[in-house]
Amino acid sequence: MPEMERTEVLKTIKLIMEDVFDVSPLVINELTSAADIEEWDSLNHVQLVVTIEKHFKIKFTAKEIRTWVNVGEMCSSILNRQ
Amino acid sequence: MLFYSLPFYLFLISVFVAYYFVPGKYRWMILLTASVFFYMYQVPILVCIPGIMILTSWICGRLIERKLNPVRKKILYISGLSVNLGLLIFYKYINFILLSFVQLVAVIGGNEGFGMETGQFSVLNHLIVPLGLSYITFQNLGYLIEIKRGEKPAEQNLGLFATYIMFFPKLLAGPIERAHHFLPQLTANQGFNYECAVDGIKRFMWGLFKKVVVSAHLQPFTDAVFNYPHDQQGLIFWLGAFLFLVQLYADFSGYTDMALGLSQLFGFRLMENFNRPYLSKSTTELWRRWHISLSTWFYEYIFNPIAINRREWNKWAVIYATFITFLLLGWWHGASWNFIIFGFLQALFLSLEFISQKPRKKIRKKIPGNLNSITGIAYVILFMSFSMIFFRANRLNDALYIISSLFSGVQVSFHEMVFHLVIPHYEEGKSGLLIAFAGIVMMISGEYLLANEKKIQQFNKWPVYIRWSVYYLFLILVSWFGDFGNHSFIYFKF
């Protein structure tokens, strides 16, 4: 996977998260998980998924969503769809 | 067998000696035998119920894993869920469902209701609900769901699986352990770990303190308020609801500390169930800190699948999933409308917090940090105390009466209310309340210190004789001020 592309996806996720969680600026990396961001709770997680899907015009499977443990795995799912 | 009764201590010592006496690979057999004995202690025949559930789940789990045909897989999966849920519904909810149905028919078709009344379900009224049934069911359901999803393997050994479900420290009121967290510990063949065991004893003692000093001394007061609501007035109900919230926390987190401490004696680390929930600044945060093993179970297996499947509804998907989840979670606590209303209130406030989070955040930015925290904590305590009226009241009518009387009797002084209205029903009098209040202060201060790693390290550097003097002093205080009467744990009945 080209490194630049992955960095771009991470940057876009960061912007989406800032909007959904209403936190700015937000510092994230591939290892960031829900435990690191106070606003990333079970209710906001659904909003985050919907916004990412809309932005990238993709649809994740329920299994994919369930098995993500950090932002890096979200990035991989997005890149696998493109 | 209560965790602080003499028969339990004799049982525990025997199991402890036997467990470390036998070679590592046979230790689970000791735990399984002990757990079955523990379960059979009061009504032996009822052990058949968890037995049926365990056998069904184990067989279905193995077959689901083997079958490649999706239709057969689904049939096995539904069969496994149905046996578990069927037994839970039969023992815990059938009476409520039938009565609600008859009442509904009576309302629609006049006062006849098929000519049936409450008394006609007397056989069902006298059904003894097997202990820990809902905890056993939830562990079995979670296990089957994970296998069906193909995310976790089925356990090959029936004995190990039965030990996971029946492990006596968590058998009666959780934590609701996940198979993939517990089973590897069971086969890890761990030897005796002195540090782990000593920490376990300390944790058990801390839980005992919360139960026998705080919860047991608050119970007569809250019983007096909620068992005789028509003798009380306004402020007493507020105080009663708040003290019941404290009692519930002390009782359930005390039980959990004891369960986790006992598990550590055998080298097991169970899930944490509480994370100082009284510091929550919203109900959303509260449900991340309160009864964690249950709330995460509902999140993983109920809320998340519903919200993700309906995510095209956007925010409504979250609200819809929240209501379904919390109505079920409320009902899980017991077969009555009180618990359904309790769940509904949680869902309502969680949804309101969810849709208002951005404007609230803007307002919060203008308020100093400490004031923000204090108002947030006060809001959660006030809301949860109000919810406790439904949780604790004996009947729906009592809960409605209490709510309608919350602002009555304001002309009577608080002192007069406590000492003339409640005390006549309160067996222990003033001293019990004083012990309970001192216990509450000690409980909160203690949990603040225990959560502070730096302070723990400082304490551990003290000379050994001082540290052990502190432990013995604490033990003497618990023995001296504790009420070791036959107060069952509140969550045993759920």
Interface residues (C-beta under 8 A of the other chain):
Chain A: D22 E39 D41 S42 L43 N44 V46 Q47 V49 V50 E53 A62 K63 I65 R66 T67
Chain B: R149 E151 T284 R288 Y299 F303 N304 P305 A307 I308 N309 R311 E312 N314 K315 A317 V318 A321 T322 L350 F354 Q357 K358 K361
